């Protein structure tokens, strides 16, 4: 629609409420302005289906754009996403609707969204635009809320999901105050809008203009409506679902097909396929022909600049078609009927929501129950392994991932999750091997690229870290964390201009993005600008008082300036905030040794704690040098020599690693 109208001279702007419609997925074609500004850094667990912004922000953006428009006609798409899980309406709607559980909160989100639609319409009226503007209000799907045991949407294709509201508001009197009793489809909207603005509808469209229905109570030719659900197939390897709805009947193609009389059974609770076998078979033939006809001469799927995991998750949510073939069933067997697997789907979906809300123990318990009933659910093992990782249970996570990889050695997500565990275990070579295997399967896996780059960063091999970090940032430039990791690598490679350019953009767009001010301080620190460096570190601490890197570097900077008390205060904070971090104990001990009256037993305890946690040669060398100093003050020459030998060993090792 945007492409057609922009060619006609319309100014086209889109205002998006959910990350699933972010412009990178391709939907911004034809739009001169595409407002998809999502603050991804506030999400600790990034789930494509849950990243959203409220309708108030979407309407604000649309009004701001329309307020600056010129005289040429406009097409504005307002994408309002509020009635989606998690159901969390703002006040006063939360208080008004919270008495009926999830269904009430869902209604509250609808009421909140309706209020914003009203606000937008009032703005149009106040600006004298209602007399020459067409408004189309349409839903994209409904919500199960327990019907057929589906709590949300995306799995079944019963009417509670696919029968959506459609309202068209026009300034043309003959087209007003009419209700169409006939079935229509969302594919009919494009030719309808084209005809209403005086265009000839494009050729080869599957939909037909609705204008004849404004003038006539019915059409002689019915409009069959098609729907599908690919989530069971893409995510689990079960059968997909296809449906033909031609009132009063509806046929659902599945391993156990279903046929419903919608006039007498609008809830689709009584399958009449065996009683109306001939009619059901007729609908099956129409459905097969419709699929064949609409697929004929279809354009080939273009390769998106995305990793397979992102594409899979988008396809599961129903936003892109799957280019992957259906998962092959073992010889002599059929794919499972989704009706038999709804409890598993609901449990895994619930566990994913719990993971998003950081309730990892609850998610793990739920998934353990799923796998007892059906050990073959790969998606359950993946989500469970992630929950185990968050619960500091890496051995249990490995068992789940091993089970997945035994079944499919090239499963990219399992390889990445296993690699992340190995990174935490400091097993660089094994981790690199898994990341490289994942990239051989999916060269655009930004997760594997980012993991690989950050692992090299852990080991201070910045030259090897740069290529994968740069590639990840190029593939998904709007994931700010990828940009920041790249900037950090540039700093350590002393490419300060490149680092500062990236960091200034992040700081402009997201002033409170974690670590951005720390890294800006580090750029200044590396170049000897202590005043600017201190300002950067303190700004980071202002936003994030528990920022260990900022406090640690600020402490070292204060020592350079001769502020010994400030140095000690920051190192004490580091030890308090991060009791497992070796740097805090070692640098605190180094400062304590400079004090006039050093408490040697307490200082030695700090050094030994730091050494116990140290994993890199530089910190191990520092720890043994500090112990040598302590032993010297205790007049223990044999221990001094032993400590120095170990310190020199780690210094040599560090040099070899460099």
C-alpha positions as semicolon CSV with decimal commas, in nm:
position;residue;x (nm);y (nm);z (nm)
1;X;0,000;0,000;0,000
2;X;0,280;0,242;0,088
3;X;0,460;0,165;-0,238
4;X;0,142;0,220;-0,443
5;X;0,048;0,543;-0,267
6;X;0,400;0,687;-0,265
7;X;0,411;0,645;-0,644
8;X;0,083;0,838;-0,651
9;X;0,247;1,132;-0,466
10;X;0,145;1,051;-0,109
11;X;0,375;1,122;0,183
12;X;0,392;0,785;0,363
13;X;0,478;0,745;0,731
14;X;0,465;0,441;0,960
15;X;0,461;0,438;1,341
16;X;0,535;0,097;1,484
17;X;0,437;-0,047;1,822
18;X;0,636;-0,373;1,825
19;X;0,984;-0,490;1,739
20;X;0,844;-0,770;1,522
21;X;0,765;-0,499;1,264
22;X;1,101;-0,323;1,291
23;X;1,203;-0,176;0,956
24;X;1,494;-0,417;0,915
25;X;1,250;-0,697;0,837
26;X;1,157;-0,523;0,509
27;X;0,817;-0,368;0,586
28;X;0,940;-0,011;0,549
29;X;0,935;-0,031;0,169
30;X;0,743;0,263;0,026
31;X;0,757;0,466;0,349
32;X;0,950;0,793;0,349
33;X;0,934;0,790;0,730
34;X;0,939;0,470;0,937
35;X;0,929;0,530;1,312
36;X;1,052;0,212;1,482
37;X;1,258;0,354;1,768
38;X;1,268;0,072;2,026
39;X;1,481;0,101;2,339
40;X;1,624;-0,252;2,330
41;X;1,878;-0,192;2,608
42;X;1,608;-0,203;2,877
43;X;1,540;-0,571;2,802
44;X;1,768;-0,818;2,980
45;X;1,602;-1,106;2,793
46;X;1,541;-1,004;2,432
47;X;1,228;-1,177;2,304
48;X;1,113;-1,061;1,960
49;X;0,745;-1,098;2,049
50;X;0,760;-0,906;2,376
51;X;0,956;-0,593;2,279
52;X;0,696;-0,321;2,232
53;X;0,600;0,037;2,312
54;X;0,260;0,167;2,427
55;X;0,005;0,315;2,190
56;X;0,044;0,658;2,352
57;X;0,403;0,674;2,221
58;X;0,296;0,555;1,876
59;X;0,019;0,815;1,855
60;X;0,255;1,086;1,982
61;X;0,500;1,002;1,703
62;X;0,225;1,002;1,439
63;X;0,086;1,338;1,552
64;X;0,435;1,490;1,557
65;X;0,496;1,375;1,198
66;X;0,155;1,489;1,074
67;X;0,202;1,828;1,243
68;X;0,508;1,891;1,025
69;X;0,362;1,760;0,700
70;X;0,333;1,969;0,388
71;X;0,020;2,011;0,179
72;X;0,054;1,692;-0,024
73;X;-0,171;1,398;0,070
74;X;-0,051;1,153;0,331
75;X;-0,080;0,787;0,422
76;X;-0,010;0,714;0,790
77;X;0,011;0,363;0,932
78;X;-0,032;0,350;1,312
79;X;0,057;0,007;1,445
80;X;-0,092;-0,031;1,794
81;X;0,027;-0,339;1,983
82;X;-0,108;-0,294;2,336
83;X;-0,346;-0,595;2,350
84;X;-0,060;-0,843;2,358
85;X;0,098;-1,047;2,633
86;X;0,216;-0,943;2,888
87;X;-0,120;-0,780;2,969
88;X;-0,021;-0,466;3,155
89;X;-0,260;-0,176;3,090
90;X;-0,175;0,166;3,235
91;X;-0,390;0,334;3,497
92;X;-0,679;0,394;3,529
93;X;-0,748;0,089;3,309
94;X;-0,551;-0,153;3,526
95;X;-0,764;-0,076;3,833
96;X;-1,087;-0,072;3,633
97;X;-1,032;-0,404;3,455
98;X;-0,812;-0,609;3,689
99;X;-1,097;-0,797;3,858
100;X;-1,132;-1,064;3,588
101;X;-0,776;-1,193;3,566
102;X;-0,592;-1,206;3,231
103;X;-0,911;-1,156;3,025
104;X;-0,988;-0,839;3,220
105;X;-0,637;-0,702;3,178
106;X;-0,658;-0,782;2,807
107;X;-0,979;-0,577;2,792
108;X;-0,799;-0,304;2,982
109;X;-0,529;-0,290;2,716
110;X;-0,797;-0,269;2,446
111;X;-0,966;0,017;2,636
112;X;-0,634;0,198;2,671
113;X;-0,566;0,157;2,299
114;X;-0,919;0,275;2,214
115;X;-0,857;0,592;2,414
116;X;-0,546;0,662;2,207
117;X;-0,737;0,604;1,882
118;X;-0,990;0,856;2,013
119;X;-0,713;1,102;2,092
120;X;-0,577;1,062;1,740
121;X;-0,922;1,115;1,585
122;X;-0,976;1,426;1,800
123;X;-0,646;1,564;1,669
124;X;-0,759;1,505;1,311
125;X;-1,087;1,685;1,386
126;X;-0,913;1,978;1,556
127;X;-0,691;2,015;1,248
128;X;-0,981;2,000;1,000
129;X;-0,868;1,672;0,848
130;X;-1,170;1,449;0,906
131;X;-1,354;1,579;0,597
132;X;-1,087;1,456;0,357
133;X;-0,933;1,158;0,539
134;X;-1,017;0,788;0,521
135;X;-0,956;0,583;0,835
136;X;-0,923;0,206;0,829
137;X;-0,915;0,022;1,163
138;X;-0,832;-0,347;1,145
139;X;-0,708;-0,615;1,382
140;X;-0,440;-0,863;1,283
141;X;-0,556;-1,145;1,513
142;X;-0,754;-1,220;1,824
143;X;-0,654;-1,389;2,148
144;X;-0,747;-1,734;2,278
145;X;-0,785;-1,651;2,648
146;X;-0,846;-2,020;2,718
147;X;-1,068;-2,117;2,424
148;X;-0,962;-2,454;2,284
149;X;-0,699;-2,444;2,563
150;X;-0,499;-2,170;2,386
151;X;-0,411;-1,880;2,615
152;X;-0,279;-1,631;2,357
153;X;-0,244;-1,675;1,979
154;X;-0,021;-1,810;1,706
155;X;-0,096;-2,182;1,736
156;X;-0,453;-2,256;1,628
157;X;-0,658;-2,087;1,353
158;X;-1,003;-2,100;1,510
159;X;-1,228;-1,796;1,468
160;X;-1,130;-1,636;1,798
161;X;-0,793;-1,571;1,631
162;X;-0,877;-1,507;1,264
163;X;-1,216;-1,329;1,285
164;X;-1,100;-0,971;1,342
165;X;-1,265;-0,628;1,350
166;X;-1,263;-0,409;1,039
167;X;-1,403;-0,056;1,033
168;X;-1,372;0,195;0,748
169;X;-1,452;0,559;0,818
170;X;-1,492;0,785;0,515
171;X;-1,607;1,141;0,447
172;X;-1,831;1,010;0,163
173;X;-2,196;1,007;0,271
174;X;-2,307;0,713;0,051
175;X;-2,042;0,495;0,217
176;X;-2,135;0,576;0,577
177;X;-2,344;0,393;0,838
178;X;-2,341;0,058;0,662
179;X;-2,262;-0,287;0,797
180;X;-2,155;-0,567;0,567
181;X;-2,298;-0,907;0,663
182;X;-2,075;-1,089;0,415
183;X;-1,734;-1,235;0,493
184;X;-1,443;-1,013;0,381
185;X;-1,066;-1,051;0,407
186;X;-0,777;-0,828;0,506
187;X;-0,631;-0,891;0,157
188;X;-0,928;-0,688;0,028
189;X;-0,801;-0,370;0,193
190;X;-0,535;-0,278;-0,063
191;X;-0,766;-0,272;-0,369
192;X;-1,035;-0,102;-0,159
193;X;-0,808;0,185;-0,056
194;X;-0,669;0,219;-0,408
195;X;-1,019;0,249;-0,553
196;X;-1,134;0,494;-0,283
197;X;-0,849;0,736;-0,362
198;X;-0,919;0,718;-0,735
199;X;-0,662;0,461;-0,840
200;X;-0,717;0,152;-1,051
201;X;-0,640;-0,147;-0,826
202;X;-0,319;-0,323;-0,918
203;X;-0,322;-0,636;-1,130
204;X;-0,264;-0,983;-0,988
205;X;-0,399;-0,890;-0,644
206;X;-0,556;-1,175;-0,448
207;X;-0,803;-0,940;-0,281
208;X;-1,099;-0,753;-0,431
209;X;-1,230;-0,407;-0,355
210;X;-1,498;-0,387;-0,086
211;X;-1,673;-0,088;-0,245
212;X;-1,950;-0,300;-0,404
213;X;-2,043;-0,413;-0,053
214;X;-2,106;-0,053;0,050
215;X;-2,381;-0,028;-0,211
216;X;-2,526;-0,379;-0,196
217;X;-2,636;-0,596;0,093
218;X;-2,456;-0,895;-0,055
219;X;-2,254;-1,018;-0,351
220;X;-2,342;-1,312;-0,566
221;X;-1,979;-1,431;-0,552
222;X;-1,854;-1,537;-0,211
223;X;-1,507;-1,452;-0,084
224;X;-1,326;-1,756;0,054
225;X;-1,080;-1,665;0,329
226;X;-0,753;-1,850;0,381
227;X;-0,554;-1,875;0,704
228;X;-0,258;-2,078;0,823
229;X;-0,046;-2,146;1,130
230;X;0,314;-2,250;1,073
231;X;0,428;-2,224;1,436
232;X;0,370;-2,593;1,520
233;X;0,585;-2,694;1,221
234;X;0,863;-2,436;1,243
235;X;0,913;-2,444;1,617
236;X;0,837;-2,806;1,700
237;X;0,830;-3,017;1,384
238;X;0,457;-3,090;1,417
239;X;0,203;-3,049;1,140
240;X;0,115;-2,699;1,013
241;X;-0,250;-2,594;0,994
242;X;-0,439;-2,455;0,693
243;X;-0,799;-2,334;0,683
244;X;-1,066;-2,228;0,438
245;X;-1,347;-2,015;0,579
246;X;-1,645;-1,967;0,347
247;X;-1,948;-1,888;0,561
248;X;-2,131;-2,072;0,700
249;X;-1,868;-2,346;0,695
250;X;-1,499;-2,367;0,782
251;X;-1,254;-2,645;0,697
252;X;-0,924;-2,690;0,886
253;X;-0,666;-2,911;0,717
254;X;-0,468;-3,110;0,975
255;X;-0,369;-3,475;1,030
256;X;-0,723;-3,506;1,171
257;X;-0,914;-3,257;0,957
258;X;-1,197;-3,050;1,111
259;X;-1,517;-2,907;0,963
260;X;-1,748;-2,661;1,141
261;X;-2,089;-2,505;1,089
262;X;-2,016;-2,150;1,205
263;X;-2,378;-2,040;1,194
264;X;-2,490;-2,296;1,450
265;X;-2,153;-2,349;1,621
266;X;-1,961;-2,018;1,626
267;X;-1,727;-2,150;1,897
268;X;-1,614;-2,436;1,671
269;X;-1,675;-2,694;1,941
270;X;-1,855;-2,961;1,734
271;X;-1,664;-3,112;1,442
272;X;-1,918;-3,221;1,176
273;X;-1,671;-3,354;0,917
274;X;-1,792;-3,715;0,939
275;X;-2,157;-3,608;0,926
276;X;-2,098;-3,368;0,635
277;X;-1,824;-3,566;0,462
278;X;-1,912;-3,465;0,104
279;X;-1,930;-3,095;0,196
280;X;-1,602;-3,116;0,386
281;X;-1,436;-3,284;0,088
282;X;-1,565;-3,000;-0,135
283;X;-1,405;-2,742;0,096
284;X;-1,081;-2,940;0,098
285;X;-1,069;-2,921;-0,283
286;X;-1,134;-2,545;-0,277
287;X;-0,858;-2,500;-0,018
288;X;-0,606;-2,701;-0,219
289;X;-0,689;-2,506;-0,535
290;X;-0,665;-2,173;-0,353
291;X;-0,319;-2,262;-0,220
292;X;-0,204;-2,374;-0,564
293;X;-0,346;-2,067;-0,742
294;X;-0,207;-1,811;-0,499
295;X;0,134;-1,978;-0,499
296;X;0,161;-1,984;-0,877
297;X;0,404;-1,723;-1,015
298;X;0,473;-1,594;-0,666
299;X;0,799;-1,399;-0,635
300;X;1,092;-1,590;-0,493
301;X;1,175;-1,532;-0,131
302;X;1,459;-1,283;-0,098
303;X;1,745;-1,363;0,138
304;X;1,715;-1,133;0,438
305;X;2,029;-0,998;0,601
306;X;1,945;-1,186;0,920
307;X;2,063;-1,487;1,109
308;X;1,859;-1,807;1,092
309;X;1,757;-1,792;1,457
310;X;1,600;-1,448;1,414
311;X;1,425;-1,559;1,097
312;X;1,298;-1,875;1,268
313;X;1,160;-1,676;1,562
314;X;0,992;-1,425;1,330
315;X;0,840;-1,707;1,128
316;X;0,717;-1,873;1,446
317;X;0,545;-1,547;1,539
318;X;0,382;-1,543;1,196
319;X;0,562;-1,239;1,054
320;X;0,765;-1,403;0,776
321;X;0,716;-1,711;0,564
322;X;0,947;-2,001;0,630
323;X;1,187;-2,080;0,348
324;X;1,290;-2,400;0,522
325;X;1,122;-2,723;0,419
326;X;0,894;-2,897;0,661
327;X;1,070;-3,120;0,909
328;X;1,065;-3,467;0,761
329;X;0,874;-3,728;0,955
330;X;1,033;-4,070;1,002
331;X;0,940;-4,317;0,731
332;X;0,591;-4,453;0,777
333;X;0,484;-4,187;1,027
334;X;0,295;-3,858;1,008
335;X;0,370;-3,524;1,168
336;X;0,193;-3,482;1,500
337;X;-0,147;-3,314;1,502
338;X;-0,121;-2,983;1,692
339;X;-0,444;-3,071;1,876
340;X;-0,253;-3,346;2,055
341;X;0,031;-3,113;2,157
342;X;-0,142;-2,798;2,282
343;X;-0,051;-2,864;2,647
344;X;0,319;-2,886;2,556
345;X;0,298;-2,571;2,344
346;X;0,128;-2,380;2,624
347;X;0,384;-2,497;2,882
348;X;0,683;-2,399;2,666
349;X;0,523;-2,064;2,583
350;X;0,457;-2,000;2,951
351;X;0,815;-2,093;3,040
352;X;0,945;-1,851;2,776
353;X;0,735;-1,575;2,934
354;X;0,870;-1,669;3,280
355;X;1,225;-1,655;3,144
356;X;1,155;-1,309;3,000
357;X;1,040;-1,203;3,349
358;X;1,357;-1,361;3,499
359;X;1,160;-1,626;3,690
360;X;1,407;-1,896;3,588
361;X;1,333;-2,149;3,863
362;X;0,962;-2,154;3,779
363;X;1,041;-2,190;3,410
364;X;1,278;-2,479;3,478
365;X;1,022;-2,667;3,688
366;X;0,758;-2,628;3,418
367;X;0,992;-2,750;3,142
368;X;1,118;-3,046;3,343
369;X;0,757;-3,161;3,360
370;X;0,719;-3,120;2,983
371;X;1,026;-3,334;2,910
372;X;0,908;-3,610;3,142
373;X;0,597;-3,640;2,927
374;X;0,770;-3,589;2,591
375;X;1,152;-3,605;2,579
376;X;1,152;-3,523;2,206
377;X;1,053;-3,155;2,243
378;X;1,372;-2,978;2,135
379;X;1,233;-2,631;2,205
380;X;1,171;-2,730;2,568
381;X;1,533;-2,844;2,605
382;X;1,663;-2,518;2,461
383;X;1,454;-2,297;2,689
384;X;1,535;-2,522;2,986
385;X;1,909;-2,508;2,917
386;X;1,890;-2,129;2,909
387;X;1,705;-2,129;3,244
388;X;1,971;-2,359;3,392
389;X;2,245;-2,122;3,272
390;X;2,073;-1,831;3,447
391;X;2,037;-2,046;3,761
392;X;2,414;-2,117;3,764
393;X;2,357;-2,484;3,680
394;X;2,588;-2,525;3,377
395;X;2,624;-2,903;3,412
396;X;2,247;-2,949;3,388
397;X;2,234;-2,711;3,092
398;X;2,503;-2,914;2,914
399;X;2,303;-3,234;2,955
400;X;2,005;-3,073;2,780
401;X;2,218;-2,932;2,500
402;X;2,402;-3,260;2,452
403;X;2,066;-3,429;2,398
404;X;1,976;-3,172;2,131
405;X;2,313;-3,198;1,955
406;X;2,307;-3,576;1,953
407;X;1,985;-3,554;1,756
408;X;2,102;-3,263;1,537
409;X;2,479;-3,186;1,549
410;X;2,421;-2,869;1,343
411;X;2,155;-2,712;1,566
412;X;2,278;-2,353;1,571
413;X;2,106;-2,236;1,888
414;X;2,226;-2,540;2,084
415;X;2,582;-2,482;1,960
416;X;2,567;-2,117;2,068
417;X;2,427;-2,194;2,412
418;X;2,693;-2,461;2,467
419;X;2,961;-2,218;2,352
420;X;2,840;-1,957;2,600
421;X;2,882;-2,209;2,883
422;X;3,234;-2,293;2,766
423;X;3,317;-1,922;2,757
424;X;3,220;-1,894;3,124
425;X;3,443;-2,194;3,194
426;X;3,734;-2,017;3,020
427;X;3,762;-2,294;2,759
428;X;3,845;-2,064;2,470
429;X;3,958;-2,323;2,213
430;X;3,650;-2,542;2,258
431;X;3,422;-2,238;2,255
432;X;3,579;-2,104;1,934
433;X;3,532;-2,444;1,770
434;X;3,159;-2,447;1,851
435;X;3,109;-2,089;1,730
436;X;3,288;-2,167;1,404
437;X;3,069;-2,473;1,355
438;X;2,757;-2,261;1,414
439;X;2,884;-2,007;1,161
440;X;2,950;-2,280;0,906
441;X;2,578;-2,361;0,928
442;X;2,460;-1,999;0,953
443;X;2,723;-1,744;0,844
444;X;2,496;-1,458;0,958
445;X;2,448;-1,580;1,315
446;X;2,508;-1,258;1,506
447;X;2,487;-1,449;1,833
448;X;2,781;-1,669;1,732
449;X;2,976;-1,373;1,595
450;X;2,921;-1,163;1,907
451;X;3,005;-1,453;2,138
452;X;3,324;-1,525;1,945
453;X;3,433;-1,162;1,946
454;X;3,364;-1,110;2,314
455;X;3,548;-1,432;2,405
456;X;3,858;-1,302;2,226
457;X;3,808;-0,974;2,413
458;X;3,807;-1,168;2,742
459;X;4,152;-1,299;2,650
460;X;4,273;-0,958;2,531
461;X;4,317;-1,081;2,173
462;X;4,161;-0,770;2,024
463;X;4,290;-0,823;1,670
464;X;4,098;-1,152;1,648
465;X;3,795;-1,000;1,822
466;X;3,753;-0,718;1,572
467;X;3,630;-0,904;1,257
468;X;3,342;-1,098;1,421
469;X;3,234;-0,798;1,628
470;X;3,233;-0,575;1,323
471;X;3,038;-0,832;1,122
472;X;2,774;-0,872;1,396
473;X;2,728;-0,493;1,410
474;X;2,691;-0,477;1,031
475;X;2,431;-0,754;1,018
476;X;2,218;-0,615;1,301
477;X;2,315;-0,247;1,333
478;X;2,019;-0,159;1,556
479;X;2,125;-0,393;1,837
480;X;2,315;-0,131;2,032
481;X;2,509;-0,382;2,240
482;X;2,681;-0,504;1,924
483;X;2,784;-0,147;1,846
484;X;2,918;-0,097;2,196
485;X;3,121;-0,419;2,191
486;X;3,274;-0,306;1,862
487;X;3,356;0,034;2,013
488;X;3,527;-0,132;2,311
489;X;3,739;-0,340;2,075
490;X;3,840;-0,026;1,886
491;X;3,951;0,132;2,215
492;X;4,182;-0,155;2,302
493;X;4,322;-0,148;1,948
494;X;4,389;0,223;2,003
495;X;4,155;0,318;1,718
496;X;4,005;0,591;1,931
497;X;3,835;0,792;1,656
498;X;3,630;0,491;1,542
499;X;3,537;0,409;1,901
500;X;3,437;0,765;1,985
501;X;3,224;0,796;1,671
502;X;3,018;0,489;1,767
503;X;2,993;0,583;2,136
504;X;2,878;0,938;2,062
505;X;2,594;0,802;1,848
506;X;2,489;0,562;2,125
507;X;2,514;0,840;2,385
508;X;2,302;1,069;2,170
509;X;2,029;0,810;2,109
510;X;2,043;0,634;2,448
511;X;2,209;0,863;2,707
512;X;2,169;0,600;2,981
513;X;2,282;0,298;2,783
514;X;2,492;0,082;3,020
515;X;2,870;0,137;2,990
516;X;2,854;0,400;2,716
517;X;2,987;0,674;2,948
518;X;3,241;0,432;3,093
519;X;3,377;0,366;2,745
520;X;3,380;0,737;2,661
521;X;3,578;0,786;2,981
522;X;3,811;0,505;2,879
523;X;3,876;0,669;2,539
524;X;3,977;0,988;2,718
525;X;4,179;0,797;2,981
526;X;4,377;0,609;2,715
527;X;4,468;0,941;2,553
528;X;4,574;1,107;2,879
529;X;4,273;1,337;2,916
530;X;4,215;1,268;3,286
531;X;3,954;1,541;3,336
532;X;3,730;1,407;3,060
533;X;3,796;1,050;3,169
534;X;3,692;1,122;3,527
535;X;3,376;1,294;3,401
536;X;3,286;0,988;3,194
537;X;3,342;0,744;3,480
538;X;3,143;0,958;3,724
539;X;2,856;0,997;3,476
540;X;2,843;0,617;3,444
541;X;2,835;0,582;3,823
542;X;2,562;0,845;3,845
543;X;2,339;0,632;3,620
544;X;2,463;0,295;3,751
545;X;2,605;0,322;4,107
546;X;2,701;-0,047;4,099
547;X;2,907;-0,018;3,781
548;X;3,224;-0,208;3,872
549;X;3,426;-0,111;3,559
550;X;3,355;0,259;3,615
551;X;3,442;0,248;3,986
552;X;3,754;0,040;3,924
553;X;3,888;0,274;3,655
554;X;3,788;0,582;3,854
555;X;3,985;0,447;4,150
556;X;4,298;0,396;3,939
557;X;4,258;0,745;3,790
558;X;4,225;0,901;4,135
559;X;4,548;0,732;4,240
560;X;4,720;0,887;3,937
561;X;4,599;1,226;4,063
562;X;4,734;1,157;4,412
563;X;4,395;1,101;4,571
564;X;4,484;0,789;4,772
565;X;4,170;0,802;4,988
566;X;3,950;0,825;4,678
567;X;4,131;0,526;4,528
568;X;4,077;0,318;4,841
569;X;3,711;0,417;4,864
570;X;3,644;0,301;4,507
571;X;3,832;-0,030;4,551
572;X;3,636;-0,102;4,867
573;X;3,317;-0,039;4,668
574;X;3,435;-0,277;4,395
575;X;3,494;-0,557;4,649
576;X;3,153;-0,495;4,807
577;X;2,963;-0,486;4,477
578;X;3,149;-0,774;4,308
579;X;3,282;-1,013;4,576
580;X;3,389;-1,268;4,312
581;X;3,594;-1,025;4,103
582;X;3,970;-1,078;4,154
583;X;4,074;-0,726;4,045
584;X;3,897;-0,564;4,338
585;X;4,084;-0,766;4,602
586;X;4,423;-0,733;4,432
587;X;4,408;-0,358;4,374
588;X;4,261;-0,302;4,719
589;X;4,553;-0,497;4,866
590;X;4,801;-0,297;4,660
591;X;4,661;0,019;4,811
592;X;4,658;-0,127;5,162
593;X;5,028;-0,206;5,133
594;X;5,092;0,166;5,081
595;X;4,923;0,259;5,408
596;X;5,155;0,362;5,698
597;X;5,034;0,084;5,928
598;X;4,961;-0,214;5,706
599;X;4,753;-0,500;5,849
600;X;4,953;-0,777;5,678
601;X;4,724;-1,075;5,767
602;X;4,416;-0,891;5,634
603;X;4,603;-0,779;5,323
604;X;4,731;-1,131;5,260
605;X;4,376;-1,267;5,289
606;X;4,264;-1,018;5,020
607;X;4,549;-1,119;4,788
608;X;4,479;-1,488;4,834
609;X;4,110;-1,433;4,759
610;X;4,204;-1,241;4,445
611;X;4,447;-1,513;4,336
612;X;4,187;-1,782;4,395
613;X;3,949;-1,610;4,150
614;X;4,213;-1,488;3,901
615;X;4,194;-1,652;3,557
616;X;4,435;-1,443;3,347
617;X;4,818;-1,434;3,366
618;X;4,835;-1,057;3,429
619;X;4,623;-1,081;3,744
620;X;4,801;-1,397;3,858
621;X;5,138;-1,223;3,817
622;X;5,014;-0,919;4,012
623;X;4,886;-1,141;4,294
624;X;5,217;-1,324;4,335
625;X;5,415;-0,996;4,327
626;X;5,190;-0,866;4,606
627;X;5,247;-1,184;4,806
628;X;5,622;-1,146;4,755
629;X;5,598;-0,796;4,906
630;X;5,400;-0,929;5,202
631;X;5,646;-1,217;5,263
632;X;5,933;-0,968;5,244
633;X;5,777;-0,754;5,517
634;X;5,729;-1,070;5,722
635;X;6,097;-1,158;5,671
636;X;6,024;-1,488;5,497
637;X;6,291;-1,496;5,220
638;X;6,213;-1,850;5,095
639;X;5,849;-1,762;5,040
640;X;5,952;-1,434;4,876
641;X;6,160;-1,623;4,620
642;X;5,884;-1,875;4,557
643;X;5,633;-1,597;4,502
644;X;5,865;-1,410;4,268
645;X;5,929;-1,725;4,064
646;X;5,555;-1,773;4,016
647;X;5,502;-1,405;3,935
648;X;5,778;-1,416;3,672
649;X;5,628;-1,737;3,528
650;X;5,291;-1,568;3,476
651;X;5,460;-1,260;3,332
652;X;5,634;-1,478;3,074
653;X;5,307;-1,658;3,002
654;X;5,134;-1,326;2,955
655;X;5,403;-1,219;2,708
656;X;5,360;-1,540;2,510
657;X;4,983;-1,489;2,494
658;X;5,035;-1,138;2,364
